[in-house]
Amino acid sequence: MADLRRIIHKHGPFVSVCFDSSHDTEDAARGTELRWRSIDAELDRSGARPRIRRLLAQAIELHPPARGRCGRLLIADETEVLADERLPSPPDIETVRVSPLPYLLPLIEAQAEKVPHVVALVGRVGSELYGLDGHGSETRHTLRSAGHPVLEPRRDDWSHRTIRQRIEDTARRDVREFAGELDRLADTVRAEVVVLAGEALARAELRAVFDAKGRDVIDAETGTLTPGSDPDALDAEVREILHRVAARRRRRVLERFAAEIERPDGLAVAGLAATTSVLRAATVERLLLDRGVLGDRLVLAGSAPNPLIGPATNGSAGEMRRADEALPVAALAIGAEIVLVDAVAALHDGVGAVLRDH
């Protein structure tokens, strides 16, 4: 996943493109070629310099889309392609921009779904662990039990009772080792969510000894270590789990915003003028944006990395920039989180902020 903070420290002009790159029909390759020709022609009309257009064309040629419905986001300056992301679904509206600031909102939306997490696919004889960090980088481990084969003990047979006890002791030791590996991997990727999949008994035993350390631990209904099993069902369920987690966290942010905006001295503001003011003062903890309401509103902006000056006044220095470009760059420059929301009545002009509690 592209590094947002690195992008905002680059110098424009930038090209930002977000489009449907689905590859789900027999003539999909031809369709992609025609779509890109149309986008490139629009970039040319918008004043994109030849070098940027060549860089983007090379990225399209070198990294063709995977099969299925998807979108694609590219951001480039004159030196390199800064972001080239496959989106899980096509965007509602195609975006083609040439501007002094990068258009980051589609990238921010994609990153919001990439919750750092670990998946533990467990069974009685082993475990597969994989984790993804906040940038989408994967780490994977496969663990196998060092225990003895499971024997069916005969009643009142001392030797078999001894073997059974050894098997149970080994199984408990294996579970503790698995839990230790899971904890280390979760720490490595800074996991916020741990998904447990596989055999129900193995999951229950692992959950009993695993120290969640405040992470969400969620059981999956799919996934098995059986040879030849299809991993797609588990992958789809993990995506749905992460989507629910991300949605729940957005709700918590909105609940806090609603509570603070109602208080006379609350730590929240709404509206373009008030939000630009607190961004300039670097007191924002979370910036809330509703793209549909914010639309093509403008703000007075200077140079990156924090370009925001505020509403235009007589004698103000700077140039008018799109608010949906300038506000996210300004928020990232001061280390604020950006939360994309829809249909929040108290969010005047489609923008607001939760403030830091100093």
C-alpha positions in Angstrom: 0.0 0.0 0.0 1.3 3.4 -0.9 2.8 5.7 1.8 0.5 8.7 2.1 3.0 10.8 4.1 5.7 10.2 1.4 3.3 11.3 -1.3 2.4 14.6 0.4 6.1 15.6 0.6 6.5 15.2 -3.2 6.2 18.2 -5.5 3.5 18.5 -8.1 1.9 18.7 -10.5 0.2 15.4 -9.8 -1.9 13.1 -11.9 -4.6 11.2 -10.0 -6.6 8.6 -11.8 -9.3 6.2 -10.5 -11.2 4.0 -12.9 -12.9 0.7 -13.5 -10.2 -1.9 -14.5 -12.4 -5.0 -14.3 -11.2 -8.0 -16.3 -14.3 -10.2 -16.3 -15.2 -10.6 -20.0 -13.7 -12.3 -23.0 -12.7 -8.9 -24.5 -11.6 -7.4 -21.2 -8.0 -6.7 -22.4 -9.3 -4.7 -25.4 -11.7 -2.9 -23.2 -8.9 -1.9 -20.8 -6.9 -0.7 -23.7 -9.7 1.5 -25.0 -10.5 2.8 -21.5 -6.9 3.8 -20.9 -6.7 5.5 -24.3 -9.7 7.6 -23.3 -8.1 8.5 -20.0 -4.8 9.4 -21.6 -6.5 11.7 -24.0 -8.3 13.4 -21.2 -5.0 13.8 -19.3 -3.5 15.4 -22.5 -6.4 17.8 -22.7 -5.9 18.6 -19.0 -2.3 19.5 -19.4 -0.6 16.4 -18.0 3.0 16.5 -19.1 4.2 13.7 -21.5 6.6 12.2 -18.9 3.8 11.6 -16.4 1.6 10.1 -19.0 4.4 7.7 -20.1 5.0 6.6 -16.5 1.3 5.8 -16.1 1.1 4.0 -19.4 4.1 1.8 -18.4 2.4 1.0 -15.1 -0.7 -0.1 -17.0 1.3 -2.3 -19.4 3.6 -3.8 -16.7 0.8 -4.7 -14.2 -2.3 -5.9 -16.1 -5.4 -6.4 -13.9 -6.2 -9.7 -12.2 -9.4 -11.4 -13.3 -12.6 -10.2 -11.8 -14.4 -7.0 -11.0 -12.1 -4.3 -9.6 -10.9 -0.7 -9.7 -7.5 0.9 -10.1 -6.0 4.0 -8.6 -2.8 5.6 -9.8 -1.1 8.8 -8.6 2.1 10.0 -10.2 4.3 13.1 -10.4 7.0 13.7 -13.0 9.5 11.4 -11.3 7.6 8.2 -10.5 4.3 6.5 -10.0 3.6 7.1 -6.3 0.6 4.9 -5.9 -0.7 2.0 -8.0 -3.5 0.2 -6.1 -6.0 -2.4 -7.1 -9.3 -1.5 -5.5 -11.7 -4.3 -4.5 -14.5 -2.9 -6.6 -14.9 -0.4 -9.4 -15.3 3.3 -8.3 -18.8 4.8 -8.6 -17.3 7.7 -10.6 -14.2 7.7 -12.8 -11.7 10.3 -11.7 -9.0 11.9 -13.9 -7.2 14.9 -12.4 -4.2 17.0 -13.1 -3.5 19.3 -10.1 -0.9 20.9 -7.8 -2.0 18.5 -5.0 -2.6 14.7 -5.1 -6.2 13.5 -4.9 -5.9 11.0 -2.0 -9.4 10.2 -1.0 -9.8 7.0 -3.0 -6.5 5.7 -1.6 -7.6 6.7 1.9 -10.9 4.8 1.4 -9.0 1.7 0.3 -6.6 1.9 3.2 -9.5 2.1 5.7 -10.5 -1.4 4.7 -6.9 -2.7 5.2 -7.1 -3.3 9.0 -3.8 -4.9 10.2 -4.8 -8.4 11.2 -3.7 -12.0 11.7 -5.5 -15.2 10.6 -4.9 -18.4 12.5 -6.0 -21.5 10.6 -5.8 -24.2 13.2 -6.2 -28.0 13.5 -5.2 -30.8 15.9 -2.0 -31.5 14.0 -0.9 -28.0 13.0 -1.6 -24.4 12.3 -1.1 -21.9 9.5 -0.7 -18.3 10.5 -0.6 -15.3 8.2 -0.7 -11.6 9.0 -1.1 -8.4 7.0 0.2 -5.1 8.3 -1.3 -1.7 7.6 0.5 -1.4 4.3 -0.8 -4.8 3.0 2.6 -6.6 3.4 2.0 -10.3 4.3 3.9 -12.5 6.8 3.2 -16.2 6.8 4.1 -19.1 9.1 3.2 -22.8 9.0 3.5 -24.8 12.3 3.2 -28.5 12.7 2.6 -30.5 15.9 5.5 -32.4 17.3 3.1 -34.8 19.1 2.5 -38.5 18.6 -0.2 -39.9 16.5 -3.6 -40.0 18.2 -4.4 -43.5 19.4 -7.7 -44.8 20.6 -7.1 -46.0 24.2 -8.7 -49.1 25.5 -10.7 -49.0 28.7 -8.8 -49.8 32.0 -5.5 -50.3 30.1 -2.7 -48.6 32.1 -0.3 -48.3 29.1 -2.9 -46.7 26.9 -4.0 -44.3 29.7 -0.4 -43.2 29.9 -0.2 -42.7 26.1 -3.4 -40.7 26.2 -2.1 -38.5 29.0 1.1 -37.9 27.0 -0.9 -37.0 23.9 -3.0 -34.5 25.9 0.1 -33.0 27.4 1.7 -32.6 24.0 -1.5 -31.1 22.6 -1.6 -28.5 25.4 2.1 -27.7 24.8 1.5 -27.3 21.1 -1.5 -25.0 21.7 0.7 -22.8 24.0 3.4 -22.7 21.3 0.9 -21.8 18.6 -0.5 -19.1 20.9 3.1 -17.7 21.4 3.7 -17.7 17.6 0.3 -16.0 17.0 1.2 -13.3 19.6 4.6 -12.7 18.1 3.1 -12.4 14.6 0.3 -10.1 15.8 2.9 -7.9 17.4 5.0 -7.9 14.2 2.2 -6.6 12.0 0.6 -4.5 14.8 -2.6 -6.5 14.3 -5.8 -4.9 15.5 -7.9 -8.0 14.7 -7.2 -11.7 15.1 -9.3 -14.2 13.1 -9.5 -17.8 14.3 -10.4 -20.4 11.7 -10.3 -24.1 11.4 -11.5 -26.9 13.7 -13.8 -25.7 16.4 -12.1 -27.6 19.3 -8.6 -26.3 18.2 -10.0 -22.8 18.0 -11.5 -23.0 21.4 -8.3 -24.3 22.9 -6.2 -21.6 21.3 -8.6 -18.8 22.4 -8.4 -20.1 26.0 -4.6 -19.5 26.2 -4.1 -16.6 23.8 -3.5 -13.2 25.3 -5.5 -10.9 23.1 -3.9 -7.7 24.5 -7.0 -5.7 23.6 -7.2 -6.9 20.0 -10.6 -8.0 18.6 -10.6 -11.9 18.4 -13.2 -13.1 16.0 -14.1 -16.7 14.9 -14.6 -17.5 11.2 -17.1 -20.0 10.1 -15.1 -21.2 7.1 -11.5 -22.4 6.6 -9.9 -25.8 7.0 -6.5 -27.4 6.8 -7.9 -30.3 4.8 -5.7 -30.9 1.7 -7.3 -29.5 -1.4 -9.7 -27.2 0.4 -10.6 -23.9 -1.3 -9.1 -20.9 0.5 -11.3 -18.4 -1.3 -14.2 -18.8 1.1 -12.0 -18.0 4.1 -10.5 -15.1 2.3 -13.9 -13.7 1.5 -15.1 -14.1 5.1 -12.0 -12.4 6.4 -12.6 -9.4 4.1 -16.2 -9.2 5.4 -15.0 -9.4 9.0 -12.5 -6.5 8.4 -15.2 -4.5 6.6 -17.5 -4.9 9.6 -14.6 -3.9 12.0 -13.8 -0.8 9.9 -17.5 0.2 9.8 -17.8 -0.2 13.6 -14.8 2.0 14.1 -16.3 4.7 11.8 -19.5 4.6 13.9 -17.5 5.1 17.1 -15.8 8.2 15.6 -19.2 9.5 14.5 -20.7 8.9 17.9 -17.9 10.8 19.5 -18.2 13.7 17.0 -22.0 13.9 17.6 -21.5 14.0 21.4 -18.7 16.7 21.2 -20.5 18.9 18.6 -23.5 19.1 20.9 -21.5 20.5 23.8 -20.8 24.3 23.9 -17.1 23.6 24.7 -17.0 20.2 22.9 -13.9 19.0 21.1 -15.4 19.1 17.6 -16.1 21.6 14.8 -18.1 21.4 11.6 -18.1 23.5 8.4 -15.3 24.5 6.0 -14.3 27.7 7.8 -14.1 26.2 11.2 -12.3 23.1 10.0 -9.6 24.9 8.0 -9.0 27.0 11.1 -8.3 24.0 13.4 -6.2 22.3 10.7 -4.1 25.5 10.5 -3.7 25.4 14.3 -2.8 21.7 14.1 -5.3 20.7 16.8 -7.2 18.1 14.7 -7.2 14.4 15.9 -9.6 13.2 13.1 -10.8 14.9 10.0 -14.3 13.8 8.8 -15.1 14.2 5.1 -18.3 13.5 3.2 -17.2 13.6 -0.5 -20.7 13.9 -1.8 -21.5 17.0 0.2 -18.0 18.6 0.0 -18.1 18.4 -3.8 -15.9 20.8 -5.6 -15.7 23.5 -2.8 -12.5 25.5 -2.8 -10.1 26.7 -0.1 -7.1 29.0 -0.2 -3.9 27.0 -0.2 -0.2 27.5 -0.3 2.5 24.9 -0.8 2.9 21.4 0.6 3.3 19.6 2.9 0.7 21.6 4.8 -0.9 23.7 2.1 -3.9 24.9 4.0 -4.3 28.6 4.6 -8.1 28.9 4.9 -11.0 30.8 3.4 -10.1 33.5 0.9 -9.8 37.1 2.3 -8.8 40.4 0.7 -5.1 40.5 0.3 -4.6 36.8 1.1 -1.6 35.1 -0.5 -2.0 31.7 -2.1 -4.2 30.1 -4.7 -7.6 28.5 -4.6 -7.5 24.7 -4.4 -10.0 21.9 -4.3 -10.9 21.2 -0.7 -11.1 17.5 -1.3 -7.4 17.6 -2.2 -6.1 20.3 0.2 -7.8 19.2 3.4 -6.6 15.6 3.4 -3.0 16.7 2.6 -3.2 19.3 5.5 -4.5 16.6 7.9 -1.8 14.1 7.0 0.8 16.8 7.4 -0.1 17.3 11.1 -0.6 13.5 11.8 -4.4 13.6 11.9 -6.5 10.6 10.9 -8.9 11.0 8.0 -12.4 9.3 8.2 -14.7 9.2 5.2 -18.4 9.3 6.1 -21.8 9.5 4.4 -24.9 11.5 5.2 -24.0 13.0 8.6 -26.5 15.8 9.3 -24.2 17.8 11.6 -21.3 17.8 9.1 -21.9 21.2 7.5 -20.2 21.6 4.1 -19.4 17.9 4.3 -16.5 18.5 6.6 -15.7 18.6 10.3 -13.1 17.5 12.8 -12.7 15.9 16.2 -10.1 17.8 18.2 -7.2 16.7 20.3 -7.7 16.7 24.0 -4.7 18.7 25.2 
